[in-house]
Amino acid sequence: MLIYLAALYLHPSVLIPSGKGKYPLLKYNNHTFTYKVLSGTGVLWHCSKRTRTGCKAFIKSLPESWDIIKTVYDEHSHLPRSCLTTNTGDGVLIPSGKGKHPLLMYKNQTYTYKVMSSSGVLWHCSRRMRTGCKAFIRSLPDRIDVIKTVYDTHCHTPKLVYKYDPNMI
C-alpha cells in the first residue's frame, strides 16, 4: 500500500468543474477524483473511475483548501486519462471508402465519425471494435477538422496509412 505525505508530492493538484454536480473534480497526476465527503480533518476524494473499474485510489485534502493535498493513495487499476485541449486544426480529413463520413487522422491514428451534437463531433478510434481502444476526439461542430479535445491513449500501434501522390507515377 502506497500512501504519500504532502511534502513528497511531485504533481500539482487542480480543481476543475465537473459539469455534472455541484462539486468540482480534483485532477492529480492525470487522474481525476470525485468529491466523497467533507469532515473536520479534510476532504476525501475517490478516483473518478472507482465505480466502473473498482479503482481504490484516493486523496485527502485540507478542509479549508480543497486543492492542497494531505494524503494520496495513488495506485490506480487503470491508465491515466491524459486529456489535452487544443484549438488548432491538427486533424486531417481523409476519405473512408466505406460510408458517407470521412476518417479523421491525428498523430498517425485514424478516427471514425460517431455522432454530431451541439458541442461538436465525437470521433472514436477506428480500431475500437477490433481492439477495444478507448481513444476519442471531439471536434468543432462547424469545422470537423478542428480538434477541441483529445484522449489519445491507444492500446495498439498506429495503422499504416498511405498517402497517394499522383506525381510519383
Disulfide bonds with the S-S distance in Angstrom:
none
